């Protein structure tokens, strides 16, 4: 008997899915430079903690738990200023320098030096990719 060759129809291999993405997730490019957003946030945070406006206009770029902590710090600072009878208008802060370190394609850490006229402080921040935009997950004023 002769050996017959049996050919089977080629079956397509199933598509390999990325383990962290769902079936309907879209592939996104890495986000751009977070430095402009970091400078804006650092300036606003320092002005807010010195008695300026609250951070509701920038809430989209700050994680809720970070925003709650900054709101508590702002309340304490305003109470202290009222107790000390400090009614002077808060000075406008300016960012002297900002350094960005990309720790991953979807994360960056920023250190900004901010001068508000009376003090110079450092603001350390961590940004993460959250649905295609930068989100500040940590903000520390030193």
C-alpha positions in Angstrom: 0.0 0.0 0.0 1.1 3.4 -0.8 1.1 6.1 1.9 -1.4 8.6 1.1 -0.7 12.2 2.0 -3.6 13.8 3.7 -3.8 17.6 3.5 -5.9 19.4 6.0 -7.2 22.8 5.2 -5.1 25.5 6.9 -7.0 27.0 9.9 -6.2 30.5 10.9 -4.5 30.9 14.2 -6.4 32.9 16.7 -5.3 36.5 17.2 -3.0 37.0 20.2 -4.4 39.6 22.6 -2.3 41.7 24.9 -3.0 40.5 28.5 -3.6 44.0 29.9 -5.9 45.3 27.1 -9.5 44.2 26.7 -10.9 43.0 23.4 -12.1 46.5 22.5 -9.2 48.5 23.7 -7.5 50.9 21.2 -3.8 51.1 20.8 -2.6 54.6 21.8 0.6 56.4 21.2 2.6 57.4 24.3 1.6 60.8 25.7 3.7 63.8 25.0 5.9 65.9 27.3 4.2 66.6 30.6 6.4 69.6 31.4 3.8 72.3 30.4 1.1 70.7 32.5 3.6 70.2 35.4 4.5 73.9 35.4 0.9 75.0 35.4 0.0 72.6 38.2 3.1 73.5 40.3 2.3 77.2 40.0 -1.4 76.7 40.8 -0.7 74.5 43.8 1.8 76.9 45.4 -0.6 79.8 44.8 -3.5 77.8 46.3 -1.5 76.9 49.4 -0.6 80.5 49.9 -4.2 81.5 50.0 -5.1 81.9 46.3 -7.8 80.2 44.3 -8.8 76.6 44.8 -7.8 73.9 42.3 -11.3 73.1 40.9 -10.3 74.4 37.4 -7.5 71.9 37.3 -9.4 69.0 38.8 -9.3 67.1 35.5 -5.6 66.6 35.8 -5.3 65.8 39.5 -6.3 62.5 41.1 -9.3 62.9 43.5 -7.3 61.8 46.6 -4.5 64.2 45.8 -7.0 67.0 45.3 -8.6 66.2 48.6 -5.2 66.4 50.4 -4.4 69.7 48.8 -7.8 71.1 49.7 -7.1 70.2 53.4 -3.7 71.8 53.3 -5.2 75.0 51.7 -7.9 75.1 54.4 -5.3 74.9 57.2 -3.2 77.6 55.5 -6.2 79.9 55.2 -7.2 79.4 58.8 -3.6 80.1 59.9 -3.5 83.3 57.8 -6.9 84.4 59.3 -5.7 83.7 62.8 -2.5 85.7 62.2 -4.5 88.5 60.6 -2.5 88.3 57.4 -4.8 89.9 54.9 -2.2 90.6 52.2 -3.0 89.3 48.8 -1.2 86.1 47.8 1.8 86.8 45.5 1.8 85.4 42.0 4.2 82.4 41.8 6.5 81.7 39.0 8.2 78.5 38.0 12.0 78.9 37.9 12.8 75.4 36.6 11.2 72.1 35.9 12.9 68.7 35.3 11.1 65.7 33.8 12.1 62.1 34.1 10.1 59.6 32.1 10.1 56.4 34.2 8.0 54.5 31.7 6.1 55.1 28.5 3.0 55.8 30.6 4.6 57.5 33.6 6.7 60.6 34.4 8.1 62.3 37.5 8.6 66.0 37.6 10.4 68.3 40.0 9.6 72.0 39.7 11.2 74.9 41.6 8.6 77.6 42.3 9.2 81.1 43.7 6.2 83.0 45.1 8.1 86.2 46.1 8.7 85.3 49.7 9.7 81.7 49.5 11.1 79.3 47.0 9.8 75.7 47.2 10.2 72.5 45.4 7.1 70.7 44.0 7.5 66.9 43.3 4.9 65.3 41.1 4.2 62.0 39.5 2.1 61.8 36.3 0.5 58.6 34.9 -1.4 57.9 31.7 -5.1 57.8 32.5 -7.3 57.1 29.5 -5.1 59.0 27.1 -4.2 62.1 29.3 -1.8 62.9 32.0 -3.1 62.6 35.6 -1.1 63.8 38.6 -1.2 60.9 41.1 1.3 62.4 43.6 1.9 66.1 44.4 4.3 67.0 47.2 5.3 70.6 48.1 8.6 70.6 49.9 
